[in-house]
């Protein structure tokens, strides 16, 4: 799934909201403590279990969408939560963030920041939003989820603080690993932030995919990547290249290791105008996702006989 680029008015407004929060916290050092963010915004955080209907029924009985009761029987919404594999929910009328405690703890931080994002974006108010596609038109849902993601990365990576530190290190997966530790976030969110911000107008792409040589039983050949993160420059110049094409690229050079670095290679990609460009690709397997970073090196030079 290709990433949605948030820009223009929406991006500016979200950045201003996050800047106000960080200023209110005295511009803290990384990693950001989300507990002090919740205190500042007067938000409550609770945990629920998607495996236990009784633990959720009291919560979902009060959930509303656009001011209207979503269901008469809470069990119906619980079934939606379970089947959609929600990791978190934001309930505006209670100013409460709900996190599924059965999900990996490493994901709780991102889920919480994502829901804080929904809470701070003015045009998201009045809606119950989660990581699902049941409450909104899919296109609108995708846009709003992308906006909440944008708010989350602005918050977790302390806005320009991450950019400044990322520009001081080499453009490679090892740098992303160091930045992950520095800001206390996951590999996937750090890769996402890095590609969108450091890539910018330069063609750069990041993939979160299954292992090309160790696919799971749920692997879908037509959707091989959980996320395909593209810089604005990549989207503008290489819109003809699909995630299937990119997955094919990493399949060619990745080894069969069960963890750690899987390999790297220089690859030729054709831009929309037909020009050939040399990219450097490298991949790392954290035993959950294969993380891939691809960056443009230069346009391929064409030899002309004289």
C-alpha positions in Angstrom: 0.0 0.0 0.0 1.5 3.3 -1.1 1.7 6.1 1.5 -0.4 9.2 1.3 1.6 12.5 1.3 0.2 15.1 3.7 1.0 18.6 2.6 -0.5 22.1 2.2 -2.9 23.5 4.7 -3.4 20.1 6.5 0.3 19.6 7.1 0.8 23.2 8.3 -2.1 23.0 10.7 -1.0 19.7 12.2 2.6 21.0 12.5 1.3 24.1 14.4 -0.7 21.9 16.7 2.3 19.7 17.5 4.6 22.7 17.9 2.2 24.1 20.5 2.3 20.9 22.5 6.1 20.6 22.4 6.4 24.2 23.4 4.0 23.6 26.3 6.2 20.8 27.4 9.3 23.0 27.3 10.7 21.4 24.1 11.8 18.1 25.7 14.7 15.9 24.8 14.2 12.6 23.0 12.7 10.1 23.6 9.4 11.9 24.2 7.4 10.6 27.2 3.8 10.3 26.0 2.5 10.4 29.6 3.4 14.1 29.9 1.7 14.7 26.6 -1.5 13.1 27.9 -1.3 15.2 31.1 -1.0 18.3 29.0 -3.9 17.5 26.8 -6.0 16.1 29.7 -6.3 12.7 28.0 -7.0 9.4 29.6 -5.4 6.1 28.5 -7.0 2.7 29.2 -6.2 -0.8 28.0 -8.7 -3.3 26.8 -8.4 -6.9 25.5 -9.8 -7.7 22.1 -9.9 -11.3 23.3 -12.4 -10.5 26.1 -15.9 -9.3 25.1 -17.0 -8.5 28.7 -14.0 -6.2 29.1 -15.0 -4.2 26.0 -18.8 -4.1 26.2 -19.0 -1.2 28.7 -16.7 0.9 26.6 -18.3 0.2 23.2 -21.8 0.8 24.5 -21.0 4.5 24.7 -19.2 4.8 21.4 -20.8 7.2 18.9 -19.9 8.2 15.4 -20.8 11.8 14.4 -22.9 12.1 17.6 -25.0 9.0 16.8 -25.1 5.7 18.5 -23.3 3.3 16.3 -24.9 0.1 17.4 -27.8 -1.0 19.7 -25.8 -4.1 20.9 -22.2 -3.5 22.0 -21.4 -7.1 21.0 -21.7 -6.1 17.3 -19.0 -3.4 17.6 -16.9 -5.8 19.6 -17.0 -8.2 16.7 -15.9 -5.5 14.4 -13.0 -4.6 16.7 -11.9 -8.3 16.9 -12.2 -9.0 13.1 -10.6 -5.7 12.1 -7.7 -6.4 14.5 -7.8 -2.9 16.0 -4.8 -1.8 17.9 -6.3 1.3 19.4 -9.4 3.6 19.5 -10.0 7.3 20.2 -13.3 8.2 22.0 -13.7 12.0 21.9 -16.6 12.3 24.3 -14.5 10.7 27.0 -11.2 12.1 25.9 -10.0 8.6 26.2 -7.5 6.5 24.3 -8.0 2.8 24.3 -5.2 0.4 23.5 -5.5 -3.3 22.9 -3.2 -4.9 25.5 -3.0 -8.1 23.5 -1.0 -6.3 20.8 2.8 -6.3 21.0 4.1 -3.7 23.5 6.4 -2.2 20.9 3.3 -1.1 19.0 1.6 0.5 22.0 3.7 3.7 21.7 2.8 4.2 18.0 -0.8 3.4 18.6 -1.1 5.9 21.4 0.6 8.6 19.4 -1.7 7.9 16.5 -4.8 8.3 18.6 -3.3 11.5 20.2 -3.0 12.7 16.6 -6.7 12.2 16.1 -7.5 14.0 19.3 -5.4 17.1 18.3 -6.6 17.5 14.7 -9.6 19.9 14.8 -11.5 18.4 11.8 -11.3 14.9 13.4 -13.4 15.9 16.4 -16.8 14.3 16.8 -15.7 11.0 15.2 -14.7 7.8 16.7 -11.7 6.6 14.8 -9.6 3.5 14.9 -7.4 1.4 12.6 -10.4 0.1 10.7 -12.5 0.9 7.6 -16.0 0.5 9.0 -16.9 3.9 10.2 -15.9 6.1 7.2 -15.8 6.1 3.4 -12.6 4.2 2.6 -11.0 7.2 0.8 -11.9 9.6 3.6 -10.8 7.0 6.2 -7.4 6.6 4.5 -6.9 10.4 4.4 -7.7 10.8 8.0 -5.6 7.9 9.1 -2.7 9.4 7.1 -3.2 12.7 8.9 -3.2 11.0 12.3 0.0 9.2 11.2 1.5 12.5 10.2 0.6 14.0 13.6 2.1 11.0 15.3 5.5 11.2 13.6 5.7 15.0 14.1 5.1 14.3 17.8 7.3 11.2 18.4 10.2 12.6 16.3 10.0 16.1 17.8 9.5 17.7 14.5 12.7 19.4 13.2 14.9 17.8 15.9 14.7 14.4 14.0 15.5 16.1 10.7 18.5 17.9 12.1 20.0 14.7 13.6 19.1 12.6 10.5 20.9 15.0 8.2 24.1 14.5 10.3 24.4 10.8 9.6 24.8 8.7 6.5 21.8 7.7 4.3 21.6 4.0 5.2 19.6 1.5 7.3 22.3 1.6 10.0 21.6 5.3 10.6 17.9 4.5 10.8 18.7 1.9 13.4 20.6 4.5 15.5 17.8 7.0 15.1 15.3 4.4 16.2 17.1 4.0 19.5 17.7 7.7 19.9 14.0 8.6 19.6 12.6 5.5 21.2 10.4 4.4 18.3 10.0 1.3 16.1 12.0 0.5 13.0 8.9 0.9 10.8 7.9 4.4 12.1 11.6 5.5 11.9 11.9 4.3 8.3 8.6 6.0 7.5 9.7 9.4 9.0 13.1 9.2 7.4 11.9 8.5 3.8 9.3 11.2 3.8 11.3 13.9 5.5 14.9 13.3 4.4 13.9 12.1 1.0 11.7 15.1 0.4 12.1 16.2 -3.3 14.8 13.6 -3.8 13.7 10.1 -5.0 13.7 7.7 -2.1 11.5 4.8 -1.2 11.1 2.6 1.9 9.4 -0.8 2.0 7.9 -2.8 4.9 7.3 -6.2 3.5 7.4 -9.9 4.1 10.7 -11.8 3.7 10.8 -12.6 -0.1 12.2 -16.0 0.5 10.4 -16.8 3.8 6.7 -15.8 3.0 4.1 -16.4 5.7 0.9 -18.4 5.1 -0.9 -15.1 4.7 1.4 -13.7 1.9 -0.5 -12.2 -1.0 1.6 -11.9 -4.2 -0.5 -9.0 -5.5 0.0 -7.1 -2.2 3.5 -8.1 -1.1 4.3 -5.0 1.0 2.6 -3.9 4.2 3.6 -0.4 3.4 5.4 1.3 0.4 6.7 4.7 1.7 7.6 7.1 -1.0 9.2 10.5 -0.8 7.5 13.3 -2.7 10.3 13.2 -5.3 9.8 9.5 -5.9 6.1 9.9 -6.3 6.6 12.7 -8.8 9.2 11.0 -11.0 8.5 7.2 -10.6 4.7 7.0 -10.3 4.8 4.1 -12.9 6.6 1.8 -10.5 4.4 -0.4 -8.3 5.1 -2.0 -5.0 5.1 -5.3 -6.9 7.9 -4.0 -9.0 9.8 -3.0 -6.0 9.3 -6.3 -4.2 10.6 -7.9 -7.3 13.8 -5.8 -7.0 14.5 -6.9 -3.4 13.7 -10.5 -4.2 16.7 -10.5 -6.7 19.3 -9.5 -4.1 18.0 -10.5 -0.7 19.5 -13.6 0.9 17.6 -16.2 2.9 18.9 -15.3 6.3 16.4 -15.6 9.2 17.4 -12.2 10.6 19.7 -9.2 10.2 21.0 -7.7 6.9 19.7 -9.5 3.8 21.8 -7.7 1.2 22.2 -4.7 -1.0 22.5 -3.8 -4.6 22.6 -1.0 -7.2 19.4 -1.2 -9.3 18.2 0.6 -12.5 14.7 2.1 -12.2 13.0 3.8 -15.2 11.4 7.2 -14.4 8.1 8.3 -15.9 9.9 10.1 -18.7 11.8 7.0 -19.7 15.2 8.0 -18.2 17.1 5.3 -16.4 18.2 6.1 -12.8 20.7 4.2 -10.6 19.3 3.4 -7.1 21.1 1.9 -4.1 18.8 -0.6 -2.3 19.5 -2.4 1.0 17.3 -4.6 3.2 17.2 -5.7 6.8 15.0 -8.3 8.5 13.9 -7.7 12.1 12.0 -11.1 12.1 8.7 -9.2 11.7 9.2 -7.1 8.6 11.8 -6.8 6.0 12.8 -3.1 6.0 14.2 -1.8 2.7 15.6 1.6 1.9 16.1 2.6 -1.7 17.7 6.0 -2.7 18.6 7.5 -6.0 22.3 7.8 -6.7 22.3 9.4 -10.2 20.8 9.3 -13.6 22.3 6.6 -15.8 24.8 7.9 -18.2 24.4 6.9 -21.8 27.5 6.3 -23.8 27.5 8.0 -27.2 29.8 6.7 -30.0 31.7 9.4 -31.8 
